[in-house]
Amino acid sequence: MTRYVIGRLGGVVVILLAVCLFTYLIFFKLSPDPAVMICGKTCTPDRIDSIRDVLGLNQPLLTQFWEFLRGIVAGRDYGTVHCSAPCLGYSFQTNESVWNMLTTRLPVSITVAVGAAVLWLLAGVAGGLISAIKQGTWWDRSAMALALTGVSVPNYVLALVLQYVLVVKLQVLPFPAAPAFADNPVLWFESYLMPWTVLAVGYACLYARLTRANVIDTLAENFLRTARAKGLSRPLILRRHALRPALTPITTIFGMDFAGLLGGALITETVFGLNGIGKLAADSIAKNDQPVIMAVTLLAAFFVVVGNVVVDLVYTALDPRVRVTSS
């Protein structure tokens, strides 16, 4: 098991290095010249050359990439500007370290992702399990029709509808403002309730359909018939023998979905005006702030890669067959 974990962590390092190189090539070689974007429209060629020299863009590609990696560990200087470690770049449009920009916005994205994940797991898995138990009944047909509808509704449409109904018309919720939990827990909960709901609806409907299908397939397995023949109670069979193997595929999907949301829910954060990673990415794309865009891309890739490793480790706890193979 230890060798397996070490091997997976080594793979994470290799993948992240490859992602860093690929992302660096896209944003600093295939995209518009960063020096031109920083300098602006009314800029002389001498000024552009000066900016390129400060950014190190006149050096060989491998040297530039090495300086970028070294800056993450030891910090980096851009002329008279010092970027402390971990340095993922410096935004000359906002005169701020990209790392500081990310860490300022990350708590909002984490709050949105965690709250939505709790909602969609509880609603999706519970709804799918009940539908599987009551297969063919009115509950099953109604729940699956509702799930199909929920998957089909775009996030931005649901967000606008909730704002109009709950904030403008009924005035039962405030417009999301991302207050600190310690300052006002009630306002904090009310502010995040709509973003959580908007993100959770689509995922919950998808997870309900997947859970239902997995549980129905599991209930038809021979070992479930054996458990029933031994006289085990139906709740015990469902909890220990049916739900656990049915949740194994859900674990994979959840790990990737949750890791992706940690990198920012662009549409939801933008619609609700939450200053998270997603809104930071949208604002940076609008301004073509390349260091920030690249850092957000790397952060999202980091969460996805690490999430994949965590999913593999959770697999070993859920499925003994995986544990034997990995050891």
Secondary structure, DSSP 8 states (H G I E B T S, - for coil): -HHHHHHHHHHHHHHHHHHHHHHHHIIIIISS-HHHHHH-SS--HHHHHHHHHHHTTTS-HHHHHHHHHHHHHH-EEETTEEE-SS---EETTTTEEHHHHHHHHHHHHHHHHHHHHHHHHHHHHHHHHHHHHTTTSHHHHHHHHHHHHHHHS-HHHHHHHHIIIIIIIS--S-------TTT-HHHHHHHHHHHHHHHHHHHHHHHHHHHHHHHHHHHTSHHHHHHHHTT--HHHIIIIIIHHHHHHHHHHHHHHHHHHHHT--HHHHHHHT--SHHHHHHHHHHHT-HHHHHHHHHHHHHHHHHHHHHHHHHHHHH-HHHHHHH-
